[in-house]
Amino acid sequence: MISKGEISKIIADLVALVDEKDNSVLVADLPTLRERLNHLKSSLPKTCIHTIAIKSNPHAQMLKTLVDLGFGLEAASIEEVHLALNAGCSAERVVFDSPVKTKHEINEVARLHGMLVNVNSIEELTRFPNDPACYIGIRINPQVRTGGPDIYDVSRNESKFGVPIEHKEAIIQAALKFPVSALHMHSGSQMKNLTVQRQALECLKSLADEINSRMPGKINTLDIGGGLPTESIAEESKMSAYGAVIAEVFADSSYQIFTEFGQWVHAEAGLAISKIEYVLEKSRVYIHLGADFFMRDAYGDARSFPMQVWDEHGQEVEGVMQRFDIAGPLCFAGDYLAHGQILPHATSEGHWLSILVTGANTYGLWSRHCSRSVPKYLCWDGENLRIWSERQTINF
Ligand SMILES: Cc1ncc(COP(=O)(O)O)c(C=O)c1O
């Protein structure tokens, strides 16, 4: 994760890149991003192809950075397919997972040589031409509970995602009948229970084995999705534990494994910085990022983000600490980023508030409510700060 020394330098360098309109900025932290991608690669079997979920951070420069570092991209909509191709990703490194693909979209991607397109239902298979240039996978609902929050859990029985594994024979028949060469699953985000996830992987593999026993070589690719919550990297990380599970489950097979991590890769690799506009009643801090940037947190369960206060020269404000509520700028009562956040008593108007671990599911969920502008996006390379994109007004 980024060090306090680096944040201090970023704040001190901000002055050269912002003007009076820049009441907040978003920062991509490239050293942390690289460290996480390396940890992902070294934790999982070397032959895996890692595609990173675009929805977690769709900034064009971020996608280009990932592609330049040798990663593929997972697209959840046709628009994200276009973002991936525009970022220079070759079609063979793009996975297309939209659950509601139109006939028009299917015709478009079916012409893209080597793209993995995962269907959400058996019905969707009938919309493909007989000889597509793309590879087709069937998304399976493994019907497991890996312990993630309900709204991100896509593997319950009533899930709208994938064909339930209980319809095993129908899946096998469809795989044999159509030009299917892959099986896909994504158990849901923020999964906690790797033992349950292991069972889901085993199910996926045994289904592929069974299809291959009826038609040898039919399934050659297994896409196991993403879903790990963010964590600081340690030798005993959840990612390395998951990597060991994957290595064991697929030890005696030659399936090409694809992954689709999002949050685990991005969350720690981004920070947001807002001017503190007001401190009222000595306990309420008003900043310039609220439910527009922290959509999931304001409308659902707020994640707990590490925060620090800085003066304009990049000196950390310290001293006696106290609790503050952190209010966002939107005009509705629930627009709070945190309640009871511990910050220095000396926190005041004109200081900067740094908010860490904001790289995933924030910028990509930007809400237009109150029509506030999307902040300038900066990139920190460990030594220098540069602009990735300018502050943007919202177009309705
Ligand atoms: C199909 C699919 N793959 C991958 C992801 C990324 O999940 P995560 O950010 O939890 O790794 C998602 C997230 O919604 C998804 O729907």
The ligand as a MOL file (V3000), in Angstrom:
LIG
                    3D

  0  0  0     0  0            999 V3000
M  V30 BEGIN CTAB
M  V30 COUNTS 16 16 0 0 0
M  V30 BEGIN ATOM
M  V30 1 C -18.5690 -12.0880 -14.1550 0
M  V30 2 C -17.7130 -11.3170 -13.2090 0
M  V30 3 N -16.4040 -11.5520 -13.1960 0
M  V30 4 C -15.5680 -10.8760 -12.3630 0
M  V30 5 C -16.0530 -9.9110 -11.4990 0
M  V30 6 C -15.0850 -9.2190 -10.5900 0
M  V30 7 O -15.3490 -9.5320 -9.2690 0
M  V30 8 P -14.4040 -9.0620 -8.1070 0
M  V30 9 O -14.2470 -7.5980 -8.2320 0
M  V30 10 O -15.1210 -9.4450 -6.8600 0
M  V30 11 O -13.1000 -9.7880 -8.2590 0
M  V30 12 C -17.4220 -9.6360 -11.4730 0
M  V30 13 C -17.9600 -8.6230 -10.5520 0
M  V30 14 O -19.0940 -8.2880 -10.4900 0
M  V30 15 C -18.2800 -10.3570 -12.3490 0
M  V30 16 O -19.5910 -10.1360 -12.3660 0
M  V30 END ATOM
M  V30 BEGIN BOND
M  V30 1 1 1 2
M  V30 2 1 2 3
M  V30 3 2 2 15
M  V30 4 2 3 4
M  V30 5 1 4 5
M  V30 6 1 5 6
M  V30 7 2 5 12
M  V30 8 1 6 7
M  V30 9 1 7 8
M  V30 10 2 8 9
M  V30 11 1 8 10
M  V30 12 1 8 11
M  V30 13 1 12 13
M  V30 14 1 12 15
M  V30 15 2 13 14
M  V30 16 1 15 16
M  V30 END BOND
M  V30 END CTAB
M  END
